[in-house]
């Protein structure tokens, strides 16, 4: 099968890669670009472990073909931190013990970032509804919700949105 040249901005860096038309974005991120933070859980879009942000919207990378990323901006969990400075969501997840095995954590972080980019001050109900597509078998969801609330409050106190704070 012939491969297609794909050009995308991944974690702020212009990248080019060759992808088979049937390859998922998840496969390319992990196997070709060596971005291992994005996890494969179910492979059918039900668990959220593979969540990334594509052109500002949260998406399951197991359901997107890599060729569909052509010309798009993709943010993975590796792109959240600013150098060695963790994103406020990452800090809050650590401080609130919102992770155990860590397998689902990248997907939750990316979904939460997309939420806070859209709504910097969500209610608990809005957080729970937004994160409903992400499954966790270890922590339960209360700690995750508290971490998102804490990060939202910290980012509001820092005088910026999730987009602005993450870019600092």
C-alpha positions in Angstrom: 0.0 0.0 0.0 1.4 3.4 -0.9 2.0 5.9 1.8 0.8 9.5 2.0 2.9 12.5 3.0 1.3 14.2 6.0 2.3 17.6 7.3 1.0 18.7 10.7 2.0 20.8 13.6 2.4 18.4 16.5 3.0 19.9 20.0 4.0 23.2 18.4 6.5 21.7 16.0 5.9 21.4 12.2 6.3 17.7 11.4 6.2 15.6 8.3 5.6 11.8 8.2 4.5 9.1 5.8 1.3 7.2 6.7 -0.6 4.4 5.2 -4.1 5.5 4.4 -5.5 3.1 6.9 -3.2 4.0 9.8 -4.7 5.8 12.8 -3.2 9.0 14.2 -2.6 7.0 17.4 -0.4 4.5 15.6 1.6 7.2 14.0 2.0 9.2 17.2 3.4 6.2 19.0 5.2 4.1 16.4 6.7 6.8 14.1 6.8 10.0 16.2 7.7 8.2 19.4 5.1 10.1 21.4 4.2 7.4 23.9 2.1 9.4 26.3 -1.0 8.8 24.2 -2.3 5.4 25.1 -4.3 2.8 23.3 -7.0 1.5 25.6 -9.9 0.1 23.6 -9.1 0.9 20.0 -12.7 1.8 19.3 -13.2 5.3 20.9 -14.9 4.2 24.1 -12.3 4.7 26.8 -10.6 8.1 26.0 -7.1 6.9 26.8 -5.9 8.1 23.4 -7.4 11.6 23.6 -5.5 14.4 21.9 -6.5 17.9 20.9 -6.8 18.5 17.1 -7.4 22.0 16.0 -8.7 22.9 19.5 -11.1 20.0 19.8 -10.6 16.9 21.9 -10.5 13.8 19.8 -9.9 10.0 20.1 -6.7 9.5 18.1 -7.7 5.8 17.6 -10.6 6.9 15.5 -8.8 9.5 13.3 -6.8 8.4 10.3 -3.3 9.9 10.3 -3.9 11.3 6.9 -6.8 13.4 8.3 -4.2 15.2 10.5 -2.7 16.8 7.3 -2.7 20.6 7.8 -3.9 20.3 11.4 -2.5 21.2 14.7 -2.3 18.3 17.2 -1.5 18.6 20.9 -0.6 15.4 22.8 0.1 15.1 26.5 3.8 15.6 25.8 3.0 19.1 24.6 1.2 20.2 27.8 4.3 21.1 29.9 6.3 24.2 29.1 9.8 22.7 29.2 10.2 21.4 32.7 7.3 23.5 34.1 4.2 21.3 34.4 0.9 22.6 33.1 -1.5 23.5 36.0 -3.6 20.5 35.1 -0.6 18.2 35.5 0.3 19.8 38.8 -3.3 19.5 40.1 -3.5 15.8 39.1 -0.4 15.2 41.2 -1.5 17.3 44.1 -5.0 15.8 44.2 -3.7 12.2 43.7 -6.0 12.0 40.6 -4.0 9.1 39.2 -2.9 5.6 40.1 -1.6 3.4 37.3 -1.5 6.5 35.0 -2.8 4.7 31.9 -5.9 6.8 31.5 -4.3 10.0 32.8 -3.0 11.4 29.5 -6.5 11.2 28.0 -8.1 12.8 31.1 -5.5 15.6 30.9 -6.1 16.3 27.3 -9.9 16.2 27.7 -9.7 18.5 30.7 -7.5 20.9 28.8 -9.9 21.1 25.9 -12.7 21.8 28.4 -10.8 24.5 30.2 -9.9 26.1 26.8 -13.6 26.3 26.0 -14.9 27.0 29.5 -12.3 28.3 32.0 -14.7 28.1 34.9 -16.8 24.9 34.5 -19.2 23.6 37.2 -18.7 20.2 38.7 -21.6 18.9 36.5 -20.0 20.3 33.4 -16.6 18.7 34.2 -18.3 15.3 34.9 -20.3 15.5 31.6 -17.2 16.6 29.6 -15.0 13.8 31.0 -17.7 11.1 30.6 -15.9 9.8 27.5 -12.8 8.9 29.6 -12.7 5.8 31.7 -10.6 5.1 34.8 -10.5 1.8 36.6 -8.2 2.8 39.5 -8.9 6.2 41.1 -12.6 6.8 40.7 -13.7 10.1 39.3 -14.0 12.4 42.4 -10.2 13.1 42.6 -10.0 13.8 38.9 -12.9 16.3 39.1 -11.3 18.0 42.1 -8.0 18.2 40.1 -9.7 19.9 37.2 -11.5 22.3 39.5 -8.2 23.1 41.3 -6.4 23.7 38.0 -9.3 25.9 36.7 -9.1 28.0 39.9 -5.3 28.3 39.7 -5.4 29.3 36.1 -8.0 31.9 36.8 -5.8 33.2 39.6 -2.9 33.3 37.3 -4.9 35.7 35.1 -5.3 33.5 32.0 -7.1 30.8 30.2 -5.9 27.2 29.9 -4.6 28.1 26.4 -2.7 31.1 27.7 -1.3 29.5 30.9 -0.2 26.4 29.0 1.6 28.5 26.5 3.7 30.3 29.2 
